[in-house]
Every structure is written in structure tokens, then in C-alpha cells.
Amino acid sequence: MPTVSVRLPDEEKDELEAVADLLEEDWSTIIRKSLRDGLHDLRVRHAVERYQSGEVAVNEAARLANVTVAEWLEISREKNLTVQFRREDLEREVEAAHEL
């Protein structure tokens, strides 16, 4: 596993310490969890923006967010997004269903 160094403002270091104490975890574990969760949130936020603007449809938004289509539909519901299916997406889903 590679090692990464980062400079933190005092406030963020203090918050890191507070969360590590709260969760009774070491700093490295808290940083890894925070990074993983933060990266997921950034991917979802980017996908939501692209989806809302109409740039991408359901399948592409799910890919951008790195989630399944079912998970994306749940995210869409939670964020009150209008579900946007393109004709090609629906045709692809119908073909996939026929292959089952």
C-alpha cells in the first residue's frame, strides 16, 4: 500500500483527532474511511450535476457515480431527481431482459 503525505490546517487536524477519538480508531483508518467516503460523495455529486443538466442518462450517471443502475435510481429518488431514460437505454434494457 503506498504512503501519501498531506498538509492539514490545524482545524482539520483537530477534527481528525476528535473523530479518531470518537470512533476509537487510529488516524490512518479515519483518513482512509474519510477519503473513501469523500471520493464516493464527489463522484455522486458529479453524476447528479451531469444527470440534472441532461448531459447523461441513467446508465452513464450510474457509471460516473460508480454504482449500479439500481443504486443510481435509489440515489435519484433520495435526491428527488427526475428519472431520465433515453430510448437507447430502454432498448438495451429490453434486449438484456430477453437474453435472460
N, C-alpha and C positions, 0 to 999 in steps of 0.2 A: 504494500500500500504506500503510495507516495506521500511525502510530507509537504505541507503547504504552510507558508508563513503569511500572517496578515497583521496589519497595524490597526488597532482599535482605539477609538476615542475613549476617554476614561468612563464616560457614561455607559457605553456599550460593554466595557469590561466589567463594570459594576453590575450591570444587568445580567451578564453571563454568569458571574459569581452567584448572584441571587437565585437565578433559575437552577444552576447546578446544585446549590444548597437545598432549594425547594424540592427538587426531584431526586436528591441524594444520588447524583451521578457526577462523574468527572467531567472536566471541561471538554475534553476531546469528544466524548459521547454526545454532550449537549450541542457542540458545534456541528457534528455530523448530522444529528437529527434536525437541527435548525436549517442547515444547508439543504438537506433533502426536502424538507417541508417547504422551504422558501423557493427552491427551484421548481417544485411542483406547482406552487401558487403562481409563480411567474409564467409558467407555461400555460396554465389555465387562463390567467388574465389575458395573455396574448391571444389565445384561441378565442376567447369571448369577444375581444375587440374586433378581430378579423371576421368572426361569425356575425356579429351585430352589424358590421358595415356591409355585409353581403359579399365579401371577398371570397369566403369559403363556405362550403356546405357542411353538413353533419359529419361525413366521413373524414374530411380534411381537418375539421375542427378537432375531432377526436384524436387524429394523428398528431396534430400540433400540441395538444394537451397531454399526449402520451397516455391516453386512456382508451378503453373500448367504446364502441358506439353506445352501448347500453349505459356505461358510466357517463358518457357525454350527455346523453338525454337526461340523466338524473341531474347533472350539473346545470343543464339548461332549465330544467324545471325549478331547481332551487334558486336560480338567478332570474326567474321569470322571463326567459328568452323565448322568442317566437321560434318554433322549430321550422327550419328551412330545409326541405328536401328538394333536390334538383331531380329532374326527370331521369337523368342518367343514374343517379344514386338509387332511385326506386327500381329501375330496370335491373340494376346489378343485384339488388337485394332479392328481387323476384327470381332471377336466374339462380342465385345461390340457394334459395329455398327449394327450387325444383330439383337441384342436384342432391338434396338430402333425400 
